[in-house]
């Protein structure tokens, strides 16, 4: 099964694109431990895509900015593409449900 649960903070406002503004892209910063050698927390930056977001979710994610805490479920999706003849890869989380949205006491 390809299921993931991710929680983290929004790194900046979400971006809406697609022909009918039906694709929402955003990035989460998810902590996953502490590096005792470097004396800092480990953080992964995870690209996320939400298809057909409701107006409420779209408005909240596009206007709230950094610091919004999200918990979501989805699946991993990987693509390869070329840039100037160089093959690149991208892995994203295709979001199917935002479980919890919290920002400074708002939910």
CORJO-V378735 format. One record per pair of residues at least 12 apart in sequence whose ideal C-beta (glycine too) atoms are under 10 Angstrom apart, sorted by sequence separation. I is the first residue (numbers start at 0). GAP is how many residues later the second one is. If there is no record, write none. Layout:
# CORJO-V378735
I|GAP + I|GAP
This chain:
# CORJO-V378735
13|12 + 14|12 + 28|12 + 29|12 + 30|12 + 31|12 + 77|12 + 78|12 + 12|13 + 13|13 + 29|13 + 30|13 + 47|13 + 76|13 + 77|13 + 78|13 + 11|14 + 28|14 + 29|14 + 76|14 + 77|14 + 10|15 + 11|15 + 27|15 + 28|15 + 29|15 + 75|15 + 76|15 + 9|16 + 10|16 + 27|16 + 28|16 + 29|16 + 75|16 + 76|16 + 9|17 + 10|17 + 27|17 + 28|17 + 74|17 + 75|17 + 76|17 + 8|18 + 9|18 + 10|18 + 26|18 + 27|18 + 73|18 + 74|18 + 75|18 + 7|19 + 8|19 + 9|19 + 26|19 + 27|19 + 73|19 + 74|19 + 7|20 + 8|20 + 25|20 + 26|20 + 27|20 + 72|20 + 73|20 + 74|20 + 6|21 + 7|21 + 8|21 + 25|21 + 26|21 + 71|21 + 73|21 + 74|21 + 5|22 + 7|22 + 8|22 + 24|22 + 25|22 + 47|22 + 49|22 + 72|22 + 73|22 + 6|23 + 7|23 + 24|23 + 25|23 + 71|23 + 72|23 + 73|23 + 5|24 + 6|24 + 7|24 + 23|24 + 24|24 + 25|24 + 47|24 + 49|24 + 71|24 + 72|24 + 73|24 + 23|25 + 24|25 + 48|25 + 69|25 + 71|25 + 72|25 + 22|26 + 23|26 + 45|26 + 47|26 + 70|26 + 71|26 + 72|26 + 22|27 + 23|27 + 70|27 + 71|27 + 21|28 + 22|28 + 23|28 + 45|28 + 48|28 + 69|28 + 70|28 + 71|28 + 21|29 + 22|29 + 23|29 + 69|29 + 70|29 + 71|29 + 21|30 + 22|30 + 45|30 + 46|30 + 69|30 + 70|30 + 20|31 + 21|31 + 68|31 + 69|31 + 70|31 + 10|32 + 16|32 + 19|32 + 20|32 + 68|32 + 69|32 + 17|33 + 23|33 + 67|33 + 68|33 + 69|33 + 8|34 + 10|34 + 13|34 + 15|34 + 17|34 + 20|34 + 23|34 + 67|34 + 68|34 + 7|35 + 10|35 + 25|35 + 66|35 + 67|35 + 68|35 + 7|36 + 10|36 + 13|36 + 21|36 + 24|36 + 25|36 + 66|36 + 67|36 + 7|37 + 15|37 + 20|37 + 23|37 + 28|37 + 60|37 + 63|37 + 65|37 + 66|37 + 5|38 + 7|38 + 9|38 + 23|38 + 56|38 + 59|38 + 64|38 + 67|38 + 68|38 + 13|39 + 63|39 + 5|40 + 7|40 + 27|40 + 29|40 + 60|40 + 63|40 + 27|41 + 56|41 + 59|41 + 3|42 + 5|42 + 15|42 + 25|42 + 27|42 + 52|42 + 60|42 + 63|42 + 13|43 + 27|43 + 46|43 + 48|43 + 49|43 + 50|43 + 59|43 + 13|44 + 25|44 + 27|44 + 46|44 + 47|44 + 48|44 + 49|44 + 50|44 + 53|44 + 56|44 + 13|45 + 15|45 + 45|45 + 46|45 + 47|45 + 48|45 + 49|45 + 50|45 + 52|45 + 55|45 + 13|46 + 14|46 + 15|46 + 25|46 + 45|46 + 46|46 + 47|46 + 48|46 + 49|46 + 59|46 + 13|47 + 14|47 + 45|47 + 47|47 + 49|47 + 59|47 + 12|48 + 13|48 + 49|48 + 12|49 + 13|49 + 9|50 + 12|50 + 13|50 + 47|50 + 9|51 + 12|51 + 13|51 + 12|52 + 11|53 + 12|53 + 9|54 + 10|54 + 11|54 + 13|54 + 9|55 + 10|55 + 12|55 + 9|56 + 10|56 + 11|56 + 8|57 + 9|57 + 10|57 + 8|58 + 9|58 + 8|59 + 9|59 + 7|60 + 8|60 + 9|60 + 7|61 + 8|61 + 6|62 + 7|62 + 6|63 + 7|63 + 5|64 + 6|64 + 7|64 + 5|65 + 6|65 + 26|65 + 27|65 + 4|66 + 5|66 + 4|67 + 5|67 + 24|67 + 3|68 + 4|68 + 5|68 + 3|69 + 4|69 + 25|69 + 2|70 + 3|70 + 2|71 + 3|71 + 23|71 + 1|72 + 2|72 + 3|72 + 1|73 + 2|73 + 0|74 + 1|74 + 1|75 + 5|87 + 4|88 + 3|89 + 5|89 + 3|90 + 3|91 + 9|91 + 1|92 + 4|92 + 6|92 + 2|93 + 5|93 + 6|93 + 9|93 + 4|94 + 8|94
